[in-house]
């Protein structure tokens, strides 16, 4: 499908990758972009309509769907990360529950709400923002990794379900990006603009998976080796 003349709904669009998606979609000729944000602001960008959204609140999602019934592309971008001391951190259960509410259950809730809208509007596409952490679990991000692994599995099942309504489902895997989430950490980071561009090019080319940076591609390639990277991690 084409981004040009599409109507794009993006969760978690107040900053970072979500905001990059909004601007990239407009540059490619999207007719309208709905920016799902927790708190509405005074910011006014032609073509971008802020929509109050909390993906952990079903009532908030219902209100958003009611307002955005012309959507043709859904970007499930909203996500949070919490650091832990290890995979056995005493707070792991509570942290995991919090992270899963947004990264996994939020993705499901938003998909359930918008998929009938996409079907009504001709099929369209769903982009689910995943991670290299889907496959490569760092102990300090154990809860986040688990949520992204679950989201990947859901994405793959959703893709099968939506074939009959001609809705493309794209899984976007990316490592560390230069956003507020990684501020203060020294590592190689990919620009969110580059990632958003790769994902939108992906749906325009009818791709079902995008690996947005070199490290993510390296992790995925290692699956063919006897010692996959998740079994022999170089960074831990």
C-alpha positions in Angstrom: 0.0 0.0 0.0 1.0 3.7 -0.3 1.6 6.2 2.4 0.4 8.9 0.1 -3.3 9.8 0.8 -3.4 7.4 3.8 -4.7 8.2 7.2 -2.2 7.1 9.9 -2.9 6.5 13.6 0.2 6.4 15.8 0.2 5.5 19.5 2.9 7.0 21.7 3.3 9.9 19.3 4.3 12.7 21.6 8.0 12.3 21.0 10.7 9.9 19.8 9.8 7.3 17.2 6.1 8.1 17.3 6.7 11.7 16.5 9.2 10.7 13.8 6.5 8.4 12.3 4.1 11.4 12.2 6.5 13.7 10.3 7.7 11.0 8.0 4.1 10.0 7.0 3.3 13.7 6.3 6.4 14.0 4.1 5.3 11.0 2.1 1.9 12.6 1.4 -0.3 11.1 4.1 -3.7 12.9 4.1 -3.9 13.0 7.9 -2.0 11.8 10.9 -3.6 11.0 14.2 -1.0 11.4 17.0 -2.1 9.3 20.1 -0.8 11.1 23.2 -1.4 10.8 26.9 -1.6 14.5 27.4 -2.8 17.0 24.7 -0.6 20.0 24.1 -0.8 23.3 22.4 1.5 22.1 19.6 -0.1 22.6 16.1 1.3 21.0 13.1 -0.7 21.0 9.8 -1.9 17.5 9.1 -1.3 16.2 12.6 -4.3 15.8 14.9 -3.6 15.0 18.5 -5.8 12.4 20.1 -5.9 11.7 23.8 -4.9 8.1 24.3 -3.9 5.7 27.1 -3.4 2.2 25.6 -3.9 0.6 29.0 -7.4 2.2 29.3 -10.1 0.5 27.1 -12.4 3.5 27.4 -9.7 5.8 26.1 -9.2 3.5 23.1 -12.9 3.4 22.3 -13.0 7.2 22.3 -10.0 7.3 20.0 -11.5 4.9 17.5 -14.8 6.9 17.5 -12.8 10.0 16.6 -10.5 8.3 14.0 -12.8 6.1 11.9 -11.0 7.0 8.7 -7.7 5.4 9.7 -6.0 3.2 7.1 -2.6 2.6 8.8 -2.2 1.7 12.5 1.2 2.1 14.1 1.4 0.3 17.5 4.3 2.3 18.8 3.5 3.0 22.5 5.9 1.3 24.8 7.8 1.6 28.1 10.9 0.1 29.5 12.0 -0.4 33.1 15.5 -1.4 34.2 16.1 -4.2 36.7 19.2 -5.3 38.6 18.9 -8.7 37.0 16.3 -11.2 35.8 15.8 -12.2 39.4 15.2 -8.6 40.7 12.8 -8.7 43.7 10.6 -6.3 41.9 10.5 -8.2 38.6 6.9 -9.4 38.9 5.5 -5.9 39.5 7.8 -4.4 36.8 6.8 -7.0 34.3 3.1 -6.4 34.9 3.5 -2.7 34.3 5.5 -3.2 31.1 3.2 -5.8 29.7 0.1 -3.6 30.3 1.5 -1.1 27.7 3.8 -3.2 25.4 1.7 -6.3 25.0 -1.9 -5.8 26.2 -2.0 -2.3 24.9 -1.0 -3.5 21.5 -3.7 -6.1 21.6 -6.4 -3.7 22.7 -5.5 -1.1 20.1 -5.4 -3.8 17.4 -8.8 -5.2 18.4 -10.3 -1.7 18.2 -8.8 -0.6 14.9 -8.7 -3.8 12.8 -12.5 -3.5 12.0 -11.9 0.2 11.0 -9.0 -0.9 8.6 -11.3 -3.6 7.1 -14.0 -1.1 6.5 -11.5 1.3 4.8 -10.1 -1.3 2.4 -7.6 -3.3 4.4 -4.6 -1.0 5.0 -1.7 -1.9 7.3 -0.6 -2.4 10.9 3.0 -1.7 12.0 3.9 -3.2 15.3 7.1 -1.7 16.9 9.2 -4.6 18.3 12.9 -4.8 19.2 16.1 -6.7 18.9 15.2 -7.5 22.6 12.6 -9.8 21.1 15.4 -12.3 20.6 18.3 -10.9 22.6 17.4 -10.5 26.3 19.6 -8.4 28.5 19.1 -9.0 32.2 18.6 -5.3 33.0 15.8 -5.3 30.4 14.4 -8.7 31.1 10.8 -7.5 31.6 11.0 -5.4 28.5 12.4 -8.2 26.4 9.7 -10.6 27.6 7.0 -8.1 26.6 8.5 -7.7 23.1 8.9 -11.4 22.6 5.2 -11.7 23.5 4.3 -8.8 21.1 6.3 -10.5 18.3 4.3 -13.7 18.8 1.0 -11.8 18.7 2.2 -9.9 15.6 2.8 -13.2 13.8 -0.6 -14.5 14.7 -2.3 -11.3 13.8 -0.7 -11.4 10.4 -2.3 -14.7 9.7 -5.7 -13.5 10.9 -5.7 -10.4 8.8 -4.8 -12.0 5.5 -8.4 -12.5 4.7 -9.2 -8.8 5.0 -6.1 -7.8 3.0 -4.5 -6.0 5.9 -0.7 -6.0 5.8 1.0 -6.6 9.2 4.6 -5.5 9.5 6.8 -6.3 12.5 9.4 -3.6 13.0 12.5 -4.8 14.9 15.0 -2.1 16.1 17.7 -1.8 18.7 18.7 1.3 20.7 17.4 4.5 19.2 18.4 8.1 19.9 15.3 9.0 22.0 14.5 10.0 25.6 14.4 6.4 26.6 18.1 5.9 26.0 19.2 9.4 27.1 22.4 9.2 29.2 23.4 5.7 27.9 26.5 5.5 25.8 26.0 3.1 22.9 25.4 3.1 19.2 22.0 4.5 18.5 19.8 4.7 15.4 17.9 7.9 14.6 14.1 7.5 14.9 13.7 9.3 11.6 15.7 6.5 9.9 13.6 3.8 11.6 10.2 5.5 10.7 11.3 5.8 7.1 12.4 2.1 6.9 9.0 1.0 8.3 6.9 3.1 5.9 9.0 2.0 3.0 8.4 -1.5 4.2 4.6 -1.2 4.0 4.9 0.5 0.6 6.9 -2.5 -0.6 4.5 -5.0 1.1 7.1 -6.3 3.5 6.1 -8.2 6.6 9.3 -7.6 8.7 11.8 -4.8 8.9 15.2 -5.1 10.7 16.0 -1.5 11.1 19.7 -1.5 12.2 22.9 -3.5 11.8 22.8 -5.1 15.3 19.2 -6.3 14.9 20.1 -7.9 11.6 23.1 -9.5 13.1 21.0 -11.0 15.9 18.5 -12.4 13.4 21.2 -13.9 11.2 22.7 -15.7 14.1 19.7 -17.9 14.3 21.3 -20.0 11.6 24.4 -20.6 13.7 24.9 -23.5 16.1 25.5 -20.8 18.8 22.8 -18.2 18.2 23.6 -14.8 19.7 21.0 -15.2 22.4 22.9 -18.3 23.6 26.3 -16.7 23.4 25.7 -12.9 23.9 28.7 -10.7 23.2 27.6 -7.8 25.4 26.8 -9.5 28.7 
